[in-house]
């Protein structure tokens, strides 16, 4: 049973919004496109995992996607788990990789090298990554006074076109690397080893509640990360048909000045873009500038139609824009 469904990573959504609005020929454009492609591939790999997780008995396993939990009481540091599979007798942490090309796992430098189209790239060893996450989760169980259960960690390669090679002395760590098609069988192996029920129904309920309550979505400041200024972004409402910006507001309707397409709700995407890119309470006049609207009453009515109401004194009221899931 899926207890925490998968959603698109917020960073992926933010990169998408910024790339659409980034001025042409910006120096960071290529870097952002590479990052967007990398995060998109990772997300597709996690989605592909669902097909293989479906082979597990939904009455015996609880599945949590994209967990981000605190490493300390002060919540200063966090650790992230791509997928957590919970059984009453054991728990499995999955690190999902969706990489094509030749993958070489190097024990000497604790890295994974990917060769594709004659180009070499290096990544941290994902086996080390997921084992570190397992250590953090073990400590998390202790801090939350939860029953200790056996923890397993696996690196799941979801791209069938990858070719895997291990360095000569990679050793026992190799057992942690599997193809996605072997995932269900591997987890079933763990169930044959552990017969004793450690987590009762009430324990599973308590654990589920704590996992969901303490999960905190990663919300990076992408503009700061990539040193992009607000003035580097196009403002205005994009045409839903030809993608031209800005559309013009005429008598409660958005009109594209290029293809003449009309829309009643094209502003919703623009407001969502603002929420994702800037992620801050915003005043009516700031949104008017962003959407190219002259009337404060018009802006107020558009926000009201989205069930958004202002907070604070009238002369300095702000809106909290929800970030799309």
C-alpha positions as CSV (number, residue, x, y, z in Angstrom):
1,X,0.0,0.0,0.0
2,X,1.4,3.4,-1.0
3,X,1.4,5.7,2.1
4,X,3.3,8.5,0.5
5,X,2.7,9.0,-3.2
6,X,5.4,10.3,-5.5
7,X,5.2,13.9,-6.7
8,X,7.5,15.8,-9.1
9,X,10.5,17.2,-7.3
10,X,10.0,20.9,-6.5
11,X,13.4,21.7,-8.0
12,X,12.3,20.1,-11.3
13,X,9.2,22.3,-11.3
14,X,11.2,25.4,-10.5
15,X,13.8,24.7,-13.2
16,X,11.0,24.2,-15.7
17,X,9.4,27.6,-14.8
18,X,12.7,29.4,-14.8
19,X,13.9,28.0,-18.1
20,X,10.7,29.1,-19.8
21,X,11.1,32.7,-18.4
22,X,14.9,33.0,-18.7
23,X,16.0,35.7,-21.1
24,X,17.4,34.5,-24.4
25,X,21.2,33.8,-24.6
26,X,21.5,33.9,-20.8
27,X,24.9,32.5,-19.6
28,X,23.2,30.0,-17.3
29,X,20.8,28.7,-19.9
30,X,23.0,25.6,-20.8
31,X,23.7,24.7,-17.2
32,X,20.0,24.9,-16.3
33,X,19.1,22.7,-19.2
34,X,21.6,20.1,-18.2
35,X,20.2,20.2,-14.6
36,X,16.7,20.0,-15.8
37,X,17.5,17.0,-18.0
38,X,19.3,15.3,-15.1
39,X,16.4,15.8,-12.7
40,X,13.9,14.8,-15.4
41,X,15.8,11.5,-16.0
42,X,15.9,10.8,-12.3
43,X,12.2,11.4,-11.9
44,X,11.4,9.1,-14.9
45,X,13.5,6.4,-13.3
46,X,11.6,6.6,-10.1
47,X,8.3,6.5,-12.0
48,X,9.5,3.4,-13.8
49,X,10.1,1.8,-10.5
50,X,6.4,1.8,-9.8
51,X,5.8,-1.0,-12.4
52,X,8.1,-3.3,-10.4
53,X,6.9,-2.3,-7.0
54,X,3.4,-3.3,-8.1
55,X,4.6,-7.0,-7.9
56,X,4.7,-6.7,-4.1
57,X,1.7,-7.8,-2.0
58,X,0.1,-4.5,-1.1
59,X,-1.3,-6.0,2.1
60,X,2.2,-6.8,3.4
61,X,4.2,-3.7,2.4
62,X,3.9,0.0,3.0
63,X,5.6,2.2,0.4
64,X,6.9,5.8,0.9
65,X,8.2,7.8,-2.0
66,X,10.6,10.7,-1.7
67,X,11.1,11.0,2.0
68,X,13.2,13.8,3.5
69,X,13.7,13.4,7.2
70,X,15.7,15.3,9.8
71,X,19.1,14.0,10.9
72,X,19.1,15.9,14.2
73,X,16.6,17.2,16.8
74,X,17.3,20.8,15.7
75,X,16.3,19.9,12.1
76,X,19.4,21.6,10.8
77,X,20.4,18.7,8.5
78,X,18.2,16.3,6.5
79,X,18.6,13.0,4.6
80,X,16.6,11.9,1.6
81,X,15.3,8.4,0.7
82,X,14.1,7.8,-2.9
83,X,11.8,5.0,-1.8
84,X,11.2,3.2,1.5
85,X,9.6,-0.2,1.6
86,X,8.3,-1.1,5.0
87,X,7.4,-4.6,6.2
88,X,6.4,-5.7,9.7
89,X,9.7,-7.6,9.9
90,X,12.2,-5.4,8.0
91,X,12.7,-2.3,6.0
92,X,14.3,-1.6,2.6
93,X,15.8,1.7,1.5
94,X,16.0,2.2,-2.3
95,X,18.3,4.5,-4.1
96,X,17.0,4.8,-7.7
97,X,19.3,5.5,-10.7
98,X,18.1,6.0,-14.2
99,X,21.4,6.1,-16.2
100,X,22.2,4.8,-19.6
101,X,25.6,4.1,-21.0
102,X,28.5,2.1,-19.4
103,X,28.5,2.3,-15.6
104,X,31.7,1.4,-13.8
105,X,31.6,1.0,-10.0
106,X,35.0,1.9,-8.6
107,X,35.8,0.7,-5.1
108,X,39.2,2.6,-4.9
109,X,37.8,6.1,-5.3
110,X,34.3,5.3,-4.0
111,X,32.7,6.6,-7.2
112,X,30.6,5.5,-10.2
113,X,31.8,6.4,-13.7
114,X,29.4,6.7,-16.5
115,X,30.7,6.6,-20.1
116,X,28.2,7.7,-22.8
117,X,28.9,8.8,-26.4
118,X,32.6,9.0,-25.6
119,X,32.1,11.3,-22.6
120,X,33.0,10.3,-19.0
121,X,31.1,11.5,-16.0
122,X,31.7,10.7,-12.3
123,X,29.1,10.4,-9.5
124,X,29.4,9.5,-5.9
125,X,29.1,5.7,-5.3
126,X,25.3,5.2,-4.9
127,X,25.9,2.1,-2.7
128,X,27.8,4.3,-0.2
129,X,25.0,6.9,-0.5
130,X,22.2,4.5,0.4
131,X,24.2,2.8,3.1
132,X,24.7,6.2,4.7
133,X,21.0,6.9,4.4
134,X,20.4,3.5,6.2
135,X,22.7,4.7,9.0
136,X,20.7,7.9,9.3
137,X,17.4,6.1,9.3
138,X,18.7,3.8,12.1
139,X,19.5,6.8,14.2
140,X,16.1,8.3,13.4
141,X,14.4,5.2,14.7
142,X,16.4,5.5,17.9
143,X,15.6,9.2,18.4
144,X,11.9,8.6,17.8
145,X,11.8,5.6,20.2
146,X,10.6,3.2,17.6
147,X,11.2,-0.6,17.6
148,X,14.4,-1.5,15.8
149,X,14.0,-3.7,12.8
150,X,16.5,-5.0,10.2
151,X,17.3,-2.4,7.6
152,X,18.4,-3.2,4.1
153,X,19.7,-0.9,1.3
154,X,19.6,-1.4,-2.4
155,X,20.7,0.6,-5.5
156,X,18.1,0.0,-8.2
157,X,19.1,0.6,-11.8
158,X,15.9,1.3,-13.8
159,X,17.5,1.9,-17.2
160,X,17.7,-1.4,-19.1
161,X,20.2,0.1,-21.5
162,X,23.0,0.6,-18.9
163,X,26.0,-1.8,-19.0
164,X,27.4,-2.5,-15.5
165,X,31.0,-3.2,-14.7
166,X,32.5,-3.6,-11.2
167,X,36.1,-2.9,-10.2
168,X,38.0,-6.1,-9.3
169,X,37.8,-5.6,-5.5
170,X,34.3,-4.1,-5.3
171,X,33.5,-7.0,-3.0
172,X,30.3,-7.6,-1.1
173,X,28.9,-4.1,-2.0
174,X,28.0,-5.6,-5.4
175,X,25.1,-7.4,-3.7
176,X,23.4,-4.1,-3.1
177,X,23.2,-3.3,-6.9
178,X,20.2,-4.7,-8.8
179,X,18.2,-4.2,-11.9
180,X,14.6,-3.0,-11.4
181,X,13.1,-6.2,-12.8
182,X,14.7,-8.2,-9.9
183,X,13.5,-5.8,-7.1
184,X,10.4,-7.7,-6.1
185,X,12.3,-11.1,-5.9
186,X,15.0,-9.5,-3.9
187,X,12.6,-8.0,-1.3
188,X,10.8,-11.4,-1.2
189,X,14.2,-12.9,-0.2
190,X,14.3,-10.7,2.8
191,X,10.9,-11.8,3.8
192,X,12.0,-15.5,3.8
193,X,14.9,-14.6,6.1
194,X,12.8,-12.6,8.6
195,X,9.7,-14.4,9.8
196,X,9.2,-12.8,13.2
197,X,6.8,-9.9,13.2
198,X,8.5,-7.0,15.0
199,X,6.2,-4.1,14.1
200,X,2.6,-4.7,15.2
201,X,-0.3,-2.9,13.5
202,X,-0.1,-0.1,16.1
203,X,3.7,0.2,15.6
204,X,3.2,0.4,11.8
205,X,0.6,3.1,12.3
206,X,2.8,5.1,14.7
207,X,5.8,4.8,12.3
208,X,3.7,5.8,9.3
209,X,2.5,8.9,11.2
210,X,6.0,9.9,12.3
211,X,7.4,9.5,8.8
212,X,4.7,11.6,7.2
213,X,4.7,14.2,9.9
214,X,8.5,14.7,9.9
215,X,8.9,14.6,6.2
216,X,9.8,18.1,4.8
217,X,9.9,18.8,1.1
218,X,13.1,20.1,-0.2
219,X,12.5,23.7,-1.4
220,X,15.7,25.1,-2.8
221,X,16.2,28.8,-3.7
222,X,17.0,28.1,-7.4
223,X,17.7,31.7,-8.3
224,X,20.3,31.9,-5.5
225,X,21.8,28.6,-6.4
226,X,22.4,29.5,-10.0
227,X,23.0,33.3,-9.4
228,X,20.0,34.4,-11.5
229,X,18.6,37.9,-11.0
230,X,14.9,38.7,-11.1
231,X,15.7,41.0,-14.1
232,X,16.9,38.0,-16.0
233,X,13.4,36.6,-16.2
234,X,10.6,37.4,-18.6
235,X,7.4,38.7,-16.9
236,X,3.9,38.5,-18.1
237,X,1.3,35.8,-19.0
238,X,2.4,33.2,-21.6
239,X,0.0,32.3,-24.4
240,X,-1.2,28.7,-23.8
241,X,-1.2,28.1,-27.6
242,X,1.9,29.7,-29.1
243,X,3.9,30.4,-25.9
244,X,4.2,34.1,-26.7
245,X,4.6,36.6,-23.8
246,X,3.1,38.8,-22.7
247,X,-0.6,38.3,-23.3
248,X,-2.8,41.4,-23.0
249,X,-5.7,41.7,-20.6
250,X,-9.0,42.8,-22.4
251,X,-12.4,42.8,-20.8
252,X,-11.8,39.8,-18.4
253,X,-10.0,37.9,-21.1
254,X,-6.3,37.3,-22.0
255,X,-5.6,37.9,-25.6
256,X,-2.4,36.9,-27.4
257,X,-0.9,39.7,-29.4
258,X,0.8,37.2,-31.7
259,X,-1.8,34.5,-32.6
260,X,-5.0,36.2,-31.2
261,X,-5.8,33.2,-29.0
262,X,-8.1,34.1,-26.1
263,X,-8.0,32.6,-22.6
264,X,-9.9,33.1,-19.4
265,X,-7.4,31.5,-17.1
266,X,-4.0,31.9,-18.6
267,X,-3.0,33.9,-15.5
268,X,-3.1,30.8,-13.3
269,X,0.1,29.4,-14.8
270,X,1.8,32.8,-14.4
271,X,0.9,33.0,-10.7
272,X,2.1,29.4,-10.2
273,X,5.4,30.4,-11.8
274,X,5.8,33.3,-9.4
275,X,5.0,31.0,-6.5
276,X,7.6,28.5,-7.5
277,X,10.3,30.9,-8.6
278,X,10.2,33.4,-5.7
279,X,8.3,31.4,-3.0
280,X,7.5,34.5,-0.8
281,X,4.4,36.4,0.3
282,X,3.6,38.9,-2.4
283,X,1.7,42.1,-2.6
284,X,-1.1,42.9,-5.1
285,X,1.0,45.5,-6.9
286,X,4.0,43.2,-7.2
287,X,1.8,40.5,-8.9
288,X,0.3,43.2,-11.1
289,X,3.8,44.1,-12.4
290,X,4.6,40.5,-13.0
291,X,1.3,39.8,-14.9
292,X,1.3,43.2,-16.6
293,X,-2.1,44.3,-15.1
294,X,-2.9,47.9,-14.4
295,X,-6.0,47.5,-12.1
296,X,-5.5,46.5,-8.5
297,X,-9.2,45.5,-8.4
298,X,-8.7,43.2,-11.4
299,X,-5.7,41.5,-9.7
300,X,-7.7,41.1,-6.5
301,X,-10.5,39.5,-8.3
302,X,-8.2,37.1,-10.1
303,X,-6.7,36.0,-6.8
304,X,-10.1,35.7,-5.2
305,X,-11.2,33.4,-8.1
306,X,-8.3,31.1,-7.1
307,X,-9.5,31.1,-3.4
308,X,-6.6,33.3,-2.4
309,X,-7.2,35.9,0.2
310,X,-4.9,38.6,1.6
311,X,-3.5,38.8,5.1
312,X,-2.3,41.7,7.1
313,X,-3.3,45.4,7.1
314,X,-5.0,46.7,3.9
315,X,-2.2,49.0,2.9
316,X,0.4,46.3,3.3
317,X,-1.6,43.1,2.8
318,X,0.2,40.1,1.2
319,X,-0.9,36.9,-0.4
320,X,0.7,33.5,0.3
321,X,0.7,31.7,-3.0
322,X,0.6,27.9,-2.6
323,X,3.3,25.9,-4.5
324,X,1.7,23.4,-6.9
325,X,2.2,19.7,-6.0
